[in-house]
Amino acid sequence: MGSIIASGEAEIGFQQVSELSHFAGVDYVGPLPADIQRFTTFSSGIIAGAKTADAAKALVKFITAPAAADAFKRRGMEPG
């Protein structure tokens, strides 16, 4: 959607904020109204017996830590 808007092929589009934020030529004007807004919820899981389970757990701990919240916000996402 971002490339279509940036090229001028469309004047308006709807896409996740994090997907539009890196396109030059696209101005994010705000979210959809609350009654029609949809959110994508991400979750994590580690396969039982994973060879690198400790590294996977460390990654999940890192991206869910309060210190990571600002990085998510800067990319148009809401930390949970």
C-alpha positions, 0 to 999 in steps of 0.5 A, spaced: 500 500 500 505 504 501 508 504 494 502 505 491 500 511 495 507 514 494 507 513 487 501 517 486 497 511 484 492 512 489 491 518 494 489 514 500 490 507 503 489 503 509 495 499 512 498 497 519 502 504 521 508 500 522 508 498 514 507 505 512 512 509 516 518 507 512 515 510 505 517 517 503 511 520 500 506 517 505 503 522 510 500 518 516 494 522 518 491 517 524 488 511 526 481 509 524 475 510 528 475 506 534 469 502 532 472 500 526 479 499 528 482 492 528 489 490 532 494 485 530 496 481 536 503 478 536 505 472 540 511 468 541 512 460 542 518 456 543 518 449 541 519 443 546 526 441 545 528 447 541 536 447 540 536 454 542 531 455 547 535 459 551 536 464 546 529 464 544 527 465 551 532 471 551 529 474 545 522 474 548 525 477 554 528 482 551 522 484 546 517 484 552 521 488 557 519 495 558 525 498 555 523 496 548 517 499 548 519 506 545 522 502 539 515 499 538 512 506 539 517 509 534 515 504 529 507 505 529 506 499 534 503 499 541 507 495 546 503 490 550 
